[in-house]
């Protein structure tokens, strides 16, 4: 089955991890409602790497007092992702959450992209 994945790399202040988790749990339910096959939010646990590799910490541009979140959402296809996201961005629960919940991270530190799966075992 070919899939499409939206990926995210986010630096989050450690003091905001619980708020980020609460926000993500609510958002994940909305994404799943509109057809996401998977919704994953992961917090950094083991980011020590040796050269020549580059750490997620460096890639995320995290500062002292921040941790890194690695997240992804899986869809059946890019078309299905685009259709779902159009509905998600109009969902009343999401709009309310975005208006009434302070973001627990700086959006300028978020990396995002859509990816075609080339190996799916």
mmCIF file of the C-alpha atoms, coordinates in Angstrom:
data_MODEL
# 
_entry.id   MODEL 
# 
loop_
_atom_site.group_PDB 
_atom_site.id 
_atom_site.type_symbol 
_atom_site.label_atom_id 
_atom_site.label_alt_id 
_atom_site.label_comp_id 
_atom_site.label_asym_id 
_atom_site.label_entity_id 
_atom_site.label_seq_id 
_atom_site.pdbx_PDB_ins_code 
_atom_site.Cartn_x 
_atom_site.Cartn_y 
_atom_site.Cartn_z 
_atom_site.occupancy 
_atom_site.B_iso_or_equiv 
_atom_site.pdbx_formal_charge 
_atom_site.auth_seq_id 
_atom_site.auth_comp_id 
_atom_site.auth_asym_id 
_atom_site.auth_atom_id 
_atom_site.pdbx_PDB_model_num 
ATOM 1   C CA . UNK A 1 1   ? 0.000   0.000  0.000  1.00 0.00 ? 1   UNK A CA 1 
ATOM 2   C CA . UNK A 1 2   ? 1.491   3.333  -1.036 1.00 0.00 ? 2   UNK A CA 1 
ATOM 3   C CA . UNK A 1 3   ? 1.220   5.949  1.686  1.00 0.00 ? 3   UNK A CA 1 
ATOM 4   C CA . UNK A 1 4   ? 1.943   9.633  2.108  1.00 0.00 ? 4   UNK A CA 1 
ATOM 5   C CA . UNK A 1 5   ? 3.503   11.085 5.255  1.00 0.00 ? 5   UNK A CA 1 
ATOM 6   C CA . UNK A 1 6   ? 3.597   14.587 6.682  1.00 0.00 ? 6   UNK A CA 1 
ATOM 7   C CA . UNK A 1 7   ? 6.656   14.938 8.910  1.00 0.00 ? 7   UNK A CA 1 
ATOM 8   C CA . UNK A 1 8   ? 7.467   17.482 11.602 1.00 0.00 ? 8   UNK A CA 1 
ATOM 9   C CA . UNK A 1 9   ? 10.543  18.346 13.667 1.00 0.00 ? 9   UNK A CA 1 
ATOM 10  C CA . UNK A 1 10  ? 9.856   20.800 16.473 1.00 0.00 ? 10  UNK A CA 1 
ATOM 11  C CA . UNK A 1 11  ? 11.881  22.333 19.306 1.00 0.00 ? 11  UNK A CA 1 
ATOM 12  C CA . UNK A 1 12  ? 9.665   22.669 22.392 1.00 0.00 ? 12  UNK A CA 1 
ATOM 13  C CA . UNK A 1 13  ? 10.541  24.233 25.752 1.00 0.00 ? 13  UNK A CA 1 
ATOM 14  C CA . UNK A 1 14  ? 10.772  21.400 28.274 1.00 0.00 ? 14  UNK A CA 1 
ATOM 15  C CA . UNK A 1 15  ? 8.388   23.267 30.575 1.00 0.00 ? 15  UNK A CA 1 
ATOM 16  C CA . UNK A 1 16  ? 5.766   23.091 27.762 1.00 0.00 ? 16  UNK A CA 1 
ATOM 17  C CA . UNK A 1 17  ? 5.961   19.375 26.942 1.00 0.00 ? 17  UNK A CA 1 
ATOM 18  C CA . UNK A 1 18  ? 2.807   18.530 28.925 1.00 0.00 ? 18  UNK A CA 1 
ATOM 19  C CA . UNK A 1 19  ? 0.875   21.343 27.205 1.00 0.00 ? 19  UNK A CA 1 
ATOM 20  C CA . UNK A 1 20  ? 2.218   20.202 23.826 1.00 0.00 ? 20  UNK A CA 1 
ATOM 21  C CA . UNK A 1 21  ? 1.088   16.642 24.564 1.00 0.00 ? 21  UNK A CA 1 
ATOM 22  C CA . UNK A 1 22  ? -2.423  17.789 25.532 1.00 0.00 ? 22  UNK A CA 1 
ATOM 23  C CA . UNK A 1 23  ? -2.710  19.937 22.416 1.00 0.00 ? 23  UNK A CA 1 
ATOM 24  C CA . UNK A 1 24  ? -1.411  17.131 20.190 1.00 0.00 ? 24  UNK A CA 1 
ATOM 25  C CA . UNK A 1 25  ? -3.775  14.540 21.665 1.00 0.00 ? 25  UNK A CA 1 
ATOM 26  C CA . UNK A 1 26  ? -6.735  16.777 20.814 1.00 0.00 ? 26  UNK A CA 1 
ATOM 27  C CA . UNK A 1 27  ? -5.364  17.588 17.363 1.00 0.00 ? 27  UNK A CA 1 
ATOM 28  C CA . UNK A 1 28  ? -4.659  13.923 16.642 1.00 0.00 ? 28  UNK A CA 1 
ATOM 29  C CA . UNK A 1 29  ? -8.313  13.025 17.190 1.00 0.00 ? 29  UNK A CA 1 
ATOM 30  C CA . UNK A 1 30  ? -9.298  15.669 14.655 1.00 0.00 ? 30  UNK A CA 1 
ATOM 31  C CA . UNK A 1 31  ? -6.763  14.417 12.083 1.00 0.00 ? 31  UNK A CA 1 
ATOM 32  C CA . UNK A 1 32  ? -7.963  10.836 12.562 1.00 0.00 ? 32  UNK A CA 1 
ATOM 33  C CA . UNK A 1 33  ? -11.591 11.968 12.202 1.00 0.00 ? 33  UNK A CA 1 
ATOM 34  C CA . UNK A 1 34  ? -10.762 13.217 8.715  1.00 0.00 ? 34  UNK A CA 1 
ATOM 35  C CA . UNK A 1 35  ? -8.904  10.131 7.577  1.00 0.00 ? 35  UNK A CA 1 
ATOM 36  C CA . UNK A 1 36  ? -5.337  10.144 8.890  1.00 0.00 ? 36  UNK A CA 1 
ATOM 37  C CA . UNK A 1 37  ? -4.218  6.525  9.216  1.00 0.00 ? 37  UNK A CA 1 
ATOM 38  C CA . UNK A 1 38  ? -1.638  7.299  11.923 1.00 0.00 ? 38  UNK A CA 1 
ATOM 39  C CA . UNK A 1 39  ? -0.862  10.314 14.072 1.00 0.00 ? 39  UNK A CA 1 
ATOM 40  C CA . UNK A 1 40  ? 2.376   10.116 16.074 1.00 0.00 ? 40  UNK A CA 1 
ATOM 41  C CA . UNK A 1 41  ? 4.028   12.602 18.428 1.00 0.00 ? 41  UNK A CA 1 
ATOM 42  C CA . UNK A 1 42  ? 7.376   11.536 19.880 1.00 0.00 ? 42  UNK A CA 1 
ATOM 43  C CA . UNK A 1 43  ? 9.576   13.303 22.416 1.00 0.00 ? 43  UNK A CA 1 
ATOM 44  C CA . UNK A 1 44  ? 13.367  13.094 22.271 1.00 0.00 ? 44  UNK A CA 1 
ATOM 45  C CA . UNK A 1 45  ? 14.916  10.321 24.310 1.00 0.00 ? 45  UNK A CA 1 
ATOM 46  C CA . UNK A 1 46  ? 18.325  9.491  22.838 1.00 0.00 ? 46  UNK A CA 1 
ATOM 47  C CA . UNK A 1 47  ? 19.744  12.194 20.593 1.00 0.00 ? 47  UNK A CA 1 
ATOM 48  C CA . UNK A 1 48  ? 23.454  11.766 21.189 1.00 0.00 ? 48  UNK A CA 1 
ATOM 49  C CA . UNK A 1 49  ? 25.057  10.971 17.845 1.00 0.00 ? 49  UNK A CA 1 
ATOM 50  C CA . UNK A 1 50  ? 28.639  10.854 16.699 1.00 0.00 ? 50  UNK A CA 1 
ATOM 51  C CA . UNK A 1 51  ? 30.029  12.608 13.676 1.00 0.00 ? 51  UNK A CA 1 
ATOM 52  C CA . UNK A 1 52  ? 29.592  12.567 10.763 1.00 0.00 ? 52  UNK A CA 1 
ATOM 53  C CA . UNK A 1 53  ? 25.869  12.387 11.572 1.00 0.00 ? 53  UNK A CA 1 
ATOM 54  C CA . UNK A 1 54  ? 23.899  15.487 12.473 1.00 0.00 ? 54  UNK A CA 1 
ATOM 55  C CA . UNK A 1 55  ? 21.685  15.336 15.577 1.00 0.00 ? 55  UNK A CA 1 
ATOM 56  C CA . UNK A 1 56  ? 17.981  16.115 15.628 1.00 0.00 ? 56  UNK A CA 1 
ATOM 57  C CA . UNK A 1 57  ? 18.815  18.674 18.313 1.00 0.00 ? 57  UNK A CA 1 
ATOM 58  C CA . UNK A 1 58  ? 20.958  20.581 15.845 1.00 0.00 ? 58  UNK A CA 1 
ATOM 59  C CA . UNK A 1 59  ? 18.483  20.126 12.991 1.00 0.00 ? 59  UNK A CA 1 
ATOM 60  C CA . UNK A 1 60  ? 15.630  21.456 15.139 1.00 0.00 ? 60  UNK A CA 1 
ATOM 61  C CA . UNK A 1 61  ? 17.735  24.374 16.342 1.00 0.00 ? 61  UNK A CA 1 
ATOM 62  C CA . UNK A 1 62  ? 16.812  23.601 19.920 1.00 0.00 ? 62  UNK A CA 1 
ATOM 63  C CA . UNK A 1 63  ? 18.177  25.842 22.613 1.00 0.00 ? 63  UNK A CA 1 
ATOM 64  C CA . UNK A 1 64  ? 19.070  25.091 26.243 1.00 0.00 ? 64  UNK A CA 1 
ATOM 65  C CA . UNK A 1 65  ? 15.871  24.265 28.097 1.00 0.00 ? 65  UNK A CA 1 
ATOM 66  C CA . UNK A 1 66  ? 14.208  22.837 24.961 1.00 0.00 ? 66  UNK A CA 1 
ATOM 67  C CA . UNK A 1 67  ? 13.634  19.300 23.767 1.00 0.00 ? 67  UNK A CA 1 
ATOM 68  C CA . UNK A 1 68  ? 12.813  17.933 20.342 1.00 0.00 ? 68  UNK A CA 1 
ATOM 69  C CA . UNK A 1 69  ? 9.558   16.474 19.065 1.00 0.00 ? 69  UNK A CA 1 
ATOM 70  C CA . UNK A 1 70  ? 9.539   14.226 16.022 1.00 0.00 ? 70  UNK A CA 1 
ATOM 71  C CA . UNK A 1 71  ? 6.067   13.754 14.592 1.00 0.00 ? 71  UNK A CA 1 
ATOM 72  C CA . UNK A 1 72  ? 4.342   12.278 11.598 1.00 0.00 ? 72  UNK A CA 1 
ATOM 73  C CA . UNK A 1 73  ? 0.894   11.790 10.153 1.00 0.00 ? 73  UNK A CA 1 
ATOM 74  C CA . UNK A 1 74  ? 0.196   8.994  7.659  1.00 0.00 ? 74  UNK A CA 1 
ATOM 75  C CA . UNK A 1 75  ? -2.355  9.172  4.858  1.00 0.00 ? 75  UNK A CA 1 
ATOM 76  C CA . UNK A 1 76  ? -3.416  6.870  2.004  1.00 0.00 ? 76  UNK A CA 1 
ATOM 77  C CA . UNK A 1 77  ? -2.140  9.363  -0.580 1.00 0.00 ? 77  UNK A CA 1 
ATOM 78  C CA . UNK A 1 78  ? -1.135  12.972 -1.113 1.00 0.00 ? 78  UNK A CA 1 
ATOM 79  C CA . UNK A 1 79  ? -4.564  13.637 -2.596 1.00 0.00 ? 79  UNK A CA 1 
ATOM 80  C CA . UNK A 1 80  ? -6.255  12.220 0.500  1.00 0.00 ? 80  UNK A CA 1 
ATOM 81  C CA . UNK A 1 81  ? -3.921  14.309 2.698  1.00 0.00 ? 81  UNK A CA 1 
ATOM 82  C CA . UNK A 1 82  ? -4.820  17.465 0.799  1.00 0.00 ? 82  UNK A CA 1 
ATOM 83  C CA . UNK A 1 83  ? -8.549  16.725 1.048  1.00 0.00 ? 83  UNK A CA 1 
ATOM 84  C CA . UNK A 1 84  ? -8.291  15.924 4.758  1.00 0.00 ? 84  UNK A CA 1 
ATOM 85  C CA . UNK A 1 85  ? -6.257  19.029 5.557  1.00 0.00 ? 85  UNK A CA 1 
ATOM 86  C CA . UNK A 1 86  ? -8.793  21.261 3.784  1.00 0.00 ? 86  UNK A CA 1 
ATOM 87  C CA . UNK A 1 87  ? -11.482 19.898 6.122  1.00 0.00 ? 87  UNK A CA 1 
ATOM 88  C CA . UNK A 1 88  ? -9.236  19.894 9.196  1.00 0.00 ? 88  UNK A CA 1 
ATOM 89  C CA . UNK A 1 89  ? -8.402  23.576 8.835  1.00 0.00 ? 89  UNK A CA 1 
ATOM 90  C CA . UNK A 1 90  ? -12.137 24.358 8.930  1.00 0.00 ? 90  UNK A CA 1 
ATOM 91  C CA . UNK A 1 91  ? -12.964 22.038 11.845 1.00 0.00 ? 91  UNK A CA 1 
ATOM 92  C CA . UNK A 1 92  ? -14.663 24.030 14.656 1.00 0.00 ? 92  UNK A CA 1 
ATOM 93  C CA . UNK A 1 93  ? -12.784 22.185 17.429 1.00 0.00 ? 93  UNK A CA 1 
ATOM 94  C CA . UNK A 1 94  ? -9.427  22.902 15.801 1.00 0.00 ? 94  UNK A CA 1 
ATOM 95  C CA . UNK A 1 95  ? -10.310 26.546 15.177 1.00 0.00 ? 95  UNK A CA 1 
ATOM 96  C CA . UNK A 1 96  ? -11.409 26.953 18.798 1.00 0.00 ? 96  UNK A CA 1 
ATOM 97  C CA . UNK A 1 97  ? -8.244  25.294 20.049 1.00 0.00 ? 97  UNK A CA 1 
ATOM 98  C CA . UNK A 1 98  ? -6.058  27.516 17.863 1.00 0.00 ? 98  UNK A CA 1 
ATOM 99  C CA . UNK A 1 99  ? -7.825  30.651 19.104 1.00 0.00 ? 99  UNK A CA 1 
ATOM 100 C CA . UNK A 1 100 ? -7.956  29.734 22.794 1.00 0.00 ? 100 UNK A CA 1 
ATOM 101 C CA . UNK A 1 101 ? -4.781  27.737 23.381 1.00 0.00 ? 101 UNK A CA 1 
ATOM 102 C CA . UNK A 1 102 ? -1.369  29.397 23.403 1.00 0.00 ? 102 UNK A CA 1 
ATOM 103 C CA . UNK A 1 103 ? 1.113   27.557 21.204 1.00 0.00 ? 103 UNK A CA 1 
ATOM 104 C CA . UNK A 1 104 ? 3.571   25.683 23.442 1.00 0.00 ? 104 UNK A CA 1 
ATOM 105 C CA . UNK A 1 105 ? 6.409   26.221 20.945 1.00 0.00 ? 105 UNK A CA 1 
ATOM 106 C CA . UNK A 1 106 ? 7.715   28.774 18.462 1.00 0.00 ? 106 UNK A CA 1 
ATOM 107 C CA . UNK A 1 107 ? 6.293   28.001 15.010 1.00 0.00 ? 107 UNK A CA 1 
ATOM 108 C CA . UNK A 1 108 ? 9.455   29.458 13.450 1.00 0.00 ? 108 UNK A CA 1 
ATOM 109 C CA . UNK A 1 109 ? 11.364  26.477 14.887 1.00 0.00 ? 109 UNK A CA 1 
ATOM 110 C CA . UNK A 1 110 ? 9.083   23.892 13.264 1.00 0.00 ? 110 UNK A CA 1 
ATOM 111 C CA . UNK A 1 111 ? 10.266  22.008 10.189 1.00 0.00 ? 111 UNK A CA 1 
ATOM 112 C CA . UNK A 1 112 ? 7.547   20.425 8.054  1.00 0.00 ? 112 UNK A CA 1 
ATOM 113 C CA . UNK A 1 113 ? 7.310   18.510 4.816  1.00 0.00 ? 113 UNK A CA 1 
ATOM 114 C CA . UNK A 1 114 ? 5.291   15.965 2.864  1.00 0.00 ? 114 UNK A CA 1 
ATOM 115 C CA . UNK A 1 115 ? 6.923   12.684 1.888  1.00 0.00 ? 115 UNK A CA 1 
ATOM 116 C CA . UNK A 1 116 ? 6.156   9.856  -0.544 1.00 0.00 ? 116 UNK A CA 1 
ATOM 117 C CA . UNK A 1 117 ? 6.898   6.483  0.991  1.00 0.00 ? 117 UNK A CA 1 
ATOM 118 C CA . UNK A 1 118 ? 9.461   4.536  -1.033 1.00 0.00 ? 118 UNK A CA 1 
ATOM 119 C CA . UNK A 1 119 ? 9.720   1.543  1.319  1.00 0.00 ? 119 UNK A CA 1 
ATOM 120 C CA . UNK A 1 120 ? 6.692   0.348  3.256  1.00 0.00 ? 120 UNK A CA 1 
ATOM 121 C CA . UNK A 1 121 ? 7.173   -3.002 5.000  1.00 0.00 ? 121 UNK A CA 1 
# 
